[in-house]
Amino acid sequence: MRRVLVADDEKNMRWVLREALEAEGYEVTEAADGKEALSAVADQEPDVLVLDHKMPAPDGMEVLRRLRGKGFTFPIIMLTAHGNVQTAVEAMKAGADEYLTKPFDLEELKLSIEKALKMSELAAEVDRLRGELEHELDLDGIVAADPKMLGVLETVRKVAPTNASVMLYGESGTGKELVARALHQLSERASRPFVSVSAGALPETLLESELFGYEKGAFTGAMTAKPGRFEMANGGTLFLDEIGDISLAVQVKLLRVLQERTFERLGGTKSIEVDVRVVSATNRDLQQLIADGTFREDLYYRLNVVPITIPPLRKRPEDIPSLVAYFLRRNGAEGRTLTPTAMQALMDYQWPGNVRELENTIERVVILSHGDEIGVDDLPAEVRSGAVVCDAGTRCFVLPESGVDLEEVELDFVKQALERAGGSVPKAAKMLGLTTKTLEARMNRYGL
């Protein structure tokens, strides 16, 4: 049960808050002045402190300063009947998580407590992940904490010691080459070369010469003989990225190498034997390419012995705190941290460029921001567009320049809340900051 300490010199206010919060399932402790509040915290640290600004000495502001000075990090929500902008700013600077002016709506206070608890939990999770970063499953630079990615790495561990061909599926920027390198490093071929070639980045004629090499005079400009990537990878691993983009003509030659372990250089007649493990990767649907007649089915079965799908970053948000800590450290900013709100913004963003985009974002933030703490305002506009910090420290949403249909937005939020609440109207109403009756009225309005 979550513990809330209510510190207020007004007996009636303490009673009202106790009744309201206990009805929500909180365990409530009371304090009538600053001294009692400090004593209550010393006896048992609360999960949240609701603190009145004006109390017998020490007053709420002094209590706030003492608690933060002693290193207490639990959320503190300040209440006052004498609110003004200067006092609010002073409280926030002293470490208050939120500031409410009396008289306030009880639902507003409940939402503030819930939000403060969520932010506190997120901050604790970030600290936990940062502390465990060195102990996580880390294969050749791959940082993973999300169960989906941990599952991928367990598969890598199992298949790496074999000579089976592996096909890596995943969007651009998900780390397919890192996984390919991990497969190599964990294999018996680790002491031999790892050679990479991006098939989609080269035209057909150049790709063929890159893969198989050429003899002197094989074509105009071939002044000397040159070994291909297969020869360079002999005894090791050849990583073929964007395999779905190679032409049918090159596919035929690639299939022969996989079947016979031999090939000839362009312009040559001597057969060259190689022992190469092939790891391929693609962001395309090879089954559809086979149906379209642009990818050979026999080659597909040669390459797709062990398929591994790497999920996009948006499908594995639990990796983001660990990746952020890793990229901060790699950019020489190990001592810097992100605020909980900034971390939440990173986790809410969809990351169309996946891990590569996150890496570039953190590098940019490290260069352009100042101070030990990185906030939402330090993030790129496209990342913070979904969540920014408002003046009072609360979360708000940014209106797109094109505007929105407010009824459509409201309907979407109502549907999302009902879905997350498992169809429970009271729970959904709580998420939206509405009474059950008000939410039911809006559901009737939208025919839900």
C-alpha positions as CSV (number, residue, x, y, z in Angstrom):
1,M,0.0,0.0,0.0
2,R,1.4,3.4,-1.0
3,R,2.0,5.8,2.0
4,V,1.0,9.5,1.8
5,L,2.1,11.9,4.5
6,V,-0.3,14.9,4.8
7,A,1.3,17.9,6.6
8,D,-1.1,20.8,7.2
9,D,-1.9,22.9,10.2
10,E,-5.7,22.9,9.4
11,K,-7.4,19.9,11.1
12,N,-10.4,20.0,8.7
13,M,-8.1,19.9,5.7
14,R,-6.2,16.9,7.0
15,W,-9.4,15.1,7.6
16,V,-10.7,15.8,4.1
17,L,-7.5,14.7,2.5
18,R,-7.3,11.5,4.7
19,E,-10.9,10.5,3.7
20,A,-10.3,11.2,0.0
21,L,-6.9,9.4,-0.2
22,E,-7.9,6.4,1.9
23,A,-10.8,5.9,-0.4
24,E,-8.3,5.6,-3.2
25,G,-6.4,2.9,-1.3
26,Y,-3.6,5.0,0.1
27,E,-2.2,4.7,3.7
28,V,-2.4,8.2,5.1
29,T,-0.3,9.7,8.0
30,E,-0.9,13.2,9.3
31,A,1.3,16.0,10.6
32,A,0.0,19.2,12.1
33,D,3.2,21.3,11.7
34,G,6.7,21.2,10.2
35,K,8.3,19.6,13.2
36,E,5.8,16.7,13.1
37,A,6.3,16.3,9.4
38,L,10.1,16.0,9.8
39,S,9.6,13.5,12.6
40,A,7.1,11.4,10.6
41,V,9.5,11.2,7.7
42,A,12.3,10.1,10.0
43,D,10.1,7.4,11.5
44,Q,8.9,6.0,8.1
45,E,9.7,7.5,4.7
46,P,6.5,8.2,2.8
47,D,5.9,7.5,-0.9
48,V,4.5,11.0,-1.3
49,L,4.4,14.1,0.9
50,V,1.5,16.6,0.6
51,L,3.0,19.6,2.3
52,D,1.2,22.9,3.3
53,H,3.3,26.0,2.6
54,K,2.2,28.0,5.6
55,M,2.6,26.0,8.9
56,P,4.0,26.6,12.3
57,A,7.8,26.6,12.3
58,P,9.4,25.2,10.4
59,D,7.1,26.2,7.6
60,G,6.5,24.1,4.5
61,M,9.3,25.7,2.4
62,E,11.8,25.1,5.1
63,V,10.7,21.5,5.5
64,L,11.0,21.0,1.8
65,R,14.6,22.4,1.8
66,R,15.6,20.3,4.8
67,L,14.3,17.1,3.2
68,R,15.9,17.7,-0.1
69,G,19.1,18.7,1.7
70,K,19.2,15.4,3.5
71,G,18.9,13.5,0.2
72,F,15.2,12.4,0.4
73,T,13.9,12.0,-3.2
74,F,10.3,11.0,-2.7
75,P,7.8,13.3,-4.5
76,I,6.6,16.4,-2.6
77,I,3.4,18.3,-3.6
78,M,3.1,21.8,-2.1
79,L,-0.2,23.3,-1.1
80,T,-0.9,27.0,-0.2
81,A,-3.7,29.5,0.1
82,H,-1.3,32.3,-0.7
83,G,-0.1,31.2,-4.1
84,N,1.7,33.4,-6.5
85,V,4.1,32.9,-9.3
86,Q,7.2,33.8,-7.3
87,T,6.3,31.4,-4.5
88,A,5.6,28.6,-7.0
89,V,9.0,29.2,-8.7
90,E,10.7,29.2,-5.3
91,A,9.1,25.9,-4.4
92,M,9.9,24.2,-7.6
93,K,13.6,25.3,-7.4
94,A,13.7,24.0,-3.8
95,G,12.7,20.6,-5.1
96,A,8.9,20.4,-5.1
97,D,7.4,18.2,-7.7
98,E,4.2,20.1,-8.0
99,Y,2.4,23.2,-6.6
100,L,-1.3,23.5,-6.0
101,T,-3.2,26.5,-4.7
102,K,-6.1,26.3,-2.3
103,P,-8.9,25.8,-2.9
104,F,-8.1,22.9,-5.2
105,D,-10.1,20.1,-6.7
106,L,-9.6,16.8,-5.0
107,E,-9.5,15.0,-8.3
108,E,-6.6,17.3,-9.3
109,L,-4.7,16.4,-6.2
110,K,-5.3,12.7,-6.8
111,L,-4.0,13.0,-10.4
112,S,-1.0,14.9,-9.1
113,I,-0.1,12.2,-6.6
114,E,-0.5,9.5,-9.2
115,K,1.7,11.3,-11.7
116,A,4.3,12.0,-9.0
117,L,4.4,8.3,-8.1
118,K,4.8,7.3,-11.7
119,M,7.7,9.7,-12.2
120,S,9.3,8.5,-9.0
121,E,9.0,4.9,-10.2
122,L,10.5,5.8,-13.6
123,A,13.5,7.6,-12.0
124,A,14.1,4.6,-9.7
125,E,13.9,2.2,-12.7
126,V,16.4,4.4,-14.6
127,D,18.8,4.3,-11.6
128,R,18.4,0.5,-11.3
129,L,19.1,0.0,-15.0
130,R,22.1,2.2,-14.9
131,G,23.5,0.4,-11.9
132,E,22.9,-3.0,-13.6
133,L,24.2,-1.9,-17.0
134,E,27.5,-3.7,-16.7
135,H,25.8,-6.9,-15.7
136,E,23.2,-7.0,-18.5
137,L,23.4,-9.4,-21.5
138,D,25.9,-7.5,-23.6
139,L,27.2,-9.2,-26.8
140,D,29.8,-7.3,-28.7
141,G,28.4,-3.9,-27.9
142,I,24.7,-4.9,-27.8
143,V,22.9,-3.5,-24.8
144,A,19.6,-5.2,-24.1
145,A,17.1,-5.1,-21.2
146,D,13.8,-5.6,-22.9
147,P,12.5,-9.3,-22.9
148,K,12.1,-9.2,-26.7
149,M,15.7,-8.3,-27.3
150,L,17.0,-10.6,-24.6
151,G,15.2,-13.4,-26.4
152,V,17.0,-12.5,-29.6
153,L,20.3,-12.6,-27.9
154,E,19.6,-16.0,-26.3
155,T,18.9,-17.3,-29.8
156,V,22.2,-15.8,-30.9
157,R,24.0,-17.6,-28.1
158,K,22.5,-20.9,-29.1
159,V,23.2,-20.6,-32.9
160,A,26.5,-18.9,-32.8
161,P,28.7,-22.0,-32.2
162,T,27.2,-23.8,-35.2
163,N,28.0,-23.2,-38.9
164,A,24.3,-22.7,-39.8
165,S,23.5,-19.8,-42.1
166,V,21.5,-17.1,-40.4
167,M,19.0,-14.6,-41.8
168,L,18.5,-11.4,-39.8
169,Y,15.2,-9.6,-40.3
170,G,14.6,-6.0,-39.1
171,E,14.1,-2.4,-40.0
172,S,17.0,-0.2,-40.8
173,G,18.9,0.9,-37.7
174,T,17.8,-1.9,-35.5
175,G,21.4,-3.3,-35.1
176,K,21.5,-6.2,-37.6
177,E,25.2,-5.8,-38.2
178,L,25.9,-5.8,-34.4
179,V,24.0,-9.0,-34.1
180,A,25.9,-10.5,-37.1
181,R,29.2,-9.5,-35.4
182,A,28.0,-11.1,-32.1
183,L,27.3,-14.3,-34.0
184,H,30.9,-14.2,-35.3
185,Q,32.5,-13.3,-32.0
186,L,30.7,-16.2,-30.2
187,S,31.6,-18.7,-32.8
188,E,34.8,-20.8,-33.3
189,R,35.5,-18.5,-36.2
190,A,36.0,-15.5,-33.9
191,S,39.8,-15.4,-34.6
192,R,39.2,-15.3,-38.4
193,P,37.9,-12.3,-40.4
194,F,34.5,-10.8,-40.2
195,V,33.7,-9.2,-43.6
196,S,30.7,-7.0,-44.3
197,V,29.2,-5.9,-47.6
198,S,26.0,-3.9,-48.2
199,A,24.4,-5.5,-51.3
200,G,21.9,-2.8,-51.8
201,A,24.5,0.0,-51.9
202,L,26.2,-1.4,-55.0
203,P,25.1,-1.8,-58.6
204,E,25.0,-5.4,-60.0
205,T,28.3,-5.3,-61.8
206,L,30.2,-3.8,-58.9
207,L,28.6,-6.1,-56.4
208,E,29.7,-9.2,-58.4
209,S,33.3,-8.0,-58.4
210,E,33.1,-7.1,-54.7
211,L,31.9,-10.5,-53.8
212,F,34.0,-12.7,-56.1
213,G,37.0,-10.5,-57.0
214,Y,38.5,-10.1,-60.5
215,E,41.6,-11.0,-62.4
216,K,43.9,-8.4,-64.1
217,G,42.3,-7.3,-67.4
218,A,38.8,-8.7,-66.5
219,F,37.3,-5.3,-67.5
220,T,38.5,-1.8,-68.4
221,G,40.4,-0.4,-65.5
222,A,41.3,-3.8,-63.9
223,M,45.0,-3.1,-63.8
224,T,45.7,-5.7,-61.1
225,A,43.9,-8.7,-59.7
226,K,41.8,-8.2,-56.6
227,P,40.4,-10.8,-54.2
228,G,36.7,-10.6,-53.4
229,R,34.9,-10.5,-50.1
230,F,34.4,-14.3,-50.1
231,E,38.2,-14.8,-50.3
232,M,38.8,-12.1,-47.6
233,A,36.3,-13.9,-45.3
234,N,37.8,-17.4,-45.8
235,G,37.6,-19.2,-42.5
236,G,35.4,-16.5,-41.0
237,T,32.1,-14.9,-41.5
238,L,30.6,-12.9,-44.4
239,F,27.8,-10.6,-43.6
240,L,25.5,-9.8,-46.6
241,D,23.3,-6.8,-45.7
242,E,20.2,-5.9,-47.8
243,I,20.2,-9.4,-49.4
244,G,16.8,-8.8,-50.8
245,D,18.2,-6.1,-53.2
246,I,20.6,-8.3,-55.2
247,S,19.8,-9.2,-58.8
248,L,18.8,-12.6,-60.0
249,A,22.1,-13.0,-61.9
250,V,24.1,-12.4,-58.8
251,Q,21.8,-14.7,-56.8
252,V,22.7,-17.6,-59.1
253,K,26.4,-17.2,-58.5
254,L,25.8,-16.7,-54.8
255,L,23.8,-20.0,-54.6
256,R,26.6,-21.9,-56.3
257,V,29.1,-20.7,-53.7
258,L,26.8,-21.8,-50.9
259,Q,26.3,-25.2,-52.5
260,E,29.8,-26.0,-53.8
261,R,32.0,-23.8,-51.7
262,T,33.9,-22.8,-54.8
263,F,33.8,-19.9,-57.3
264,E,35.9,-18.1,-60.0
265,R,37.0,-14.5,-60.0
266,L,35.6,-12.3,-62.8
267,G,37.8,-13.0,-65.9
268,G,39.3,-16.0,-64.3
269,T,39.1,-19.8,-64.8
270,K,40.7,-21.1,-61.7
271,S,38.2,-22.4,-59.0
272,I,38.8,-21.0,-55.6
273,E,37.6,-22.9,-52.5
274,V,36.4,-21.1,-49.5
275,D,35.1,-22.0,-46.0
276,V,32.8,-19.1,-45.1
277,R,29.8,-18.8,-42.8
278,V,27.2,-16.5,-44.4
279,V,25.0,-14.3,-42.3
280,S,22.4,-12.3,-44.3
281,A,20.1,-9.4,-43.4
282,T,17.1,-7.7,-44.9
283,N,14.3,-5.3,-44.1
284,R,12.2,-6.7,-46.9
285,D,9.6,-9.5,-47.1
286,L,11.6,-12.2,-48.9
287,Q,8.5,-14.5,-49.2
288,Q,6.8,-11.7,-51.2
289,L,9.9,-11.3,-53.4
290,I,9.8,-15.0,-54.1
291,A,6.1,-14.7,-55.1
292,D,7.0,-11.7,-57.3
293,G,9.8,-13.7,-59.0
294,T,12.6,-11.4,-57.9
295,F,14.2,-13.7,-55.4
296,R,15.2,-17.4,-55.8
297,E,13.4,-19.8,-53.5
298,D,16.3,-22.2,-53.4
299,L,18.7,-19.4,-52.4
300,Y,16.2,-18.3,-49.7
301,Y,16.2,-21.8,-48.1
302,R,20.0,-21.8,-48.2
303,L,20.2,-18.5,-46.4
304,N,17.2,-18.8,-44.1
305,V,18.3,-21.8,-42.1
306,V,18.0,-19.9,-38.8
307,P,15.8,-16.8,-39.1
308,I,16.1,-14.2,-36.4
309,T,13.8,-11.1,-36.2
310,I,15.2,-8.0,-34.5
311,P,12.3,-5.9,-33.2
312,P,12.2,-2.2,-33.9
313,L,13.1,0.1,-30.9
314,R,9.4,1.2,-30.5
315,K,8.5,-2.5,-29.8
316,R,11.2,-2.8,-27.1
317,P,11.0,0.5,-25.0
318,E,12.6,-1.2,-22.0
319,D,15.9,-1.1,-23.8
320,I,15.8,2.7,-24.1
321,P,17.1,3.6,-20.5
322,S,20.0,1.2,-20.9
323,L,20.8,2.4,-24.4
324,V,20.7,6.0,-23.2
325,A,23.1,5.3,-20.4
326,Y,25.4,3.4,-22.8
327,F,25.4,6.2,-25.3
328,L,26.0,8.9,-22.6
329,R,29.0,6.9,-21.4
330,R,30.3,6.5,-25.0
331,N,30.1,10.2,-25.6
332,G,32.0,11.0,-22.4
333,A,29.0,12.1,-20.5
334,E,28.7,9.3,-18.0
335,G,28.0,11.6,-15.1
336,R,25.1,13.3,-16.8
337,T,21.5,12.1,-16.3
338,L,18.1,12.7,-17.9
339,T,15.1,13.9,-15.9
340,P,12.3,11.4,-15.6
341,T,10.1,13.4,-17.9
342,A,12.8,13.6,-20.5
343,M,13.3,9.8,-20.3
344,Q,9.6,9.3,-20.6
345,A,9.6,11.4,-23.7
346,L,12.3,9.2,-25.2
347,M,10.3,6.1,-24.4
348,D,7.1,7.6,-25.9
349,Y,8.7,8.5,-29.2
350,Q,8.3,6.0,-32.0
351,W,11.9,6.1,-33.3
352,P,11.5,5.6,-37.0
353,G,15.3,5.4,-37.3
354,N,15.5,2.9,-34.4
355,V,18.7,2.5,-32.3
356,R,20.7,4.5,-34.8
357,E,18.4,7.5,-34.4
358,L,18.6,7.2,-30.6
359,E,22.4,7.1,-30.8
360,N,22.5,10.2,-32.9
361,T,20.0,12.0,-30.7
362,I,22.0,11.4,-27.5
363,E,25.2,12.5,-29.2
364,R,23.5,15.7,-30.3
365,V,22.0,16.3,-26.9
366,V,25.4,15.9,-25.2
367,I,27.0,18.4,-27.5
368,L,24.2,21.1,-27.4
369,S,23.0,20.9,-23.8
370,H,24.6,22.1,-20.6
371,G,24.6,21.0,-17.0
372,D,24.5,17.6,-15.4
373,E,20.8,17.0,-15.9
374,I,19.3,16.8,-19.4
375,G,15.6,17.9,-19.5
376,V,12.8,17.7,-22.1
377,D,13.7,21.1,-23.5
378,D,17.2,19.7,-24.5
379,L,15.7,17.0,-26.7
380,P,15.1,17.5,-30.4
381,A,11.7,19.0,-31.4
382,E,10.4,15.8,-33.0
383,V,11.1,13.8,-29.8
384,R,9.6,16.3,-27.4
385,S,6.6,17.0,-29.5
386,G,4.5,14.4,-27.7
387,A,5.4,15.5,-24.2
388,V,6.9,18.7,-22.8
389,V,7.2,20.4,-19.4
390,C,4.8,23.2,-18.7
391,D,5.4,26.1,-16.4
392,A,4.1,24.3,-13.3
393,G,6.1,21.2,-14.0
394,T,3.1,19.2,-15.2
395,R,2.9,17.3,-18.5
396,C,1.0,18.8,-21.4
397,F,0.6,18.2,-25.1
398,V,1.7,20.4,-28.0
399,L,-0.9,21.5,-30.5
400,P,0.3,20.7,-34.0
401,E,0.7,23.7,-36.4
402,S,-2.0,22.1,-38.6
403,G,-4.4,22.0,-35.6
404,V,-6.5,19.1,-34.5
405,D,-10.2,18.0,-34.4
406,L,-10.7,18.2,-30.7
407,E,-13.6,15.7,-30.7
408,E,-11.5,13.2,-32.5
409,V,-8.7,13.6,-30.0
410,E,-11.1,13.3,-27.1
411,L,-12.7,10.1,-28.6
412,D,-9.2,8.6,-29.2
413,F,-8.2,9.3,-25.6
414,V,-11.4,7.8,-24.2
415,K,-10.9,4.7,-26.3
416,Q,-7.3,4.3,-25.2
417,A,-8.2,4.8,-21.5
418,L,-11.0,2.2,-21.8
419,E,-8.7,-0.3,-23.5
420,R,-5.9,0.2,-20.9
421,A,-8.4,-0.1,-18.1
422,G,-9.7,-3.4,-19.5
423,G,-13.1,-1.9,-20.1
424,S,-13.5,-0.7,-16.5
425,V,-15.2,2.7,-16.7
426,P,-14.1,3.9,-13.2
427,K,-10.5,3.1,-13.9
428,A,-10.7,4.8,-17.3
429,A,-12.3,7.8,-15.7
430,K,-9.4,8.0,-13.2
431,M,-6.9,7.9,-16.0
432,L,-8.6,10.8,-17.8
433,G,-9.2,12.9,-14.6
434,L,-12.9,12.6,-14.9
435,T,-15.7,11.3,-12.7
436,T,-17.3,8.1,-13.7
437,K,-20.6,9.9,-14.4
438,T,-18.8,12.4,-16.7
439,L,-17.0,9.6,-18.6
440,E,-20.3,7.7,-19.1
441,A,-21.9,10.8,-20.5
442,R,-19.1,11.2,-23.1
443,M,-19.2,7.5,-23.9
444,N,-22.9,7.9,-24.7
445,R,-22.1,10.9,-26.7
446,Y,-19.7,9.0,-28.9
447,G,-21.8,5.8,-29.0
448,L,-19.3,3.7,-27.0
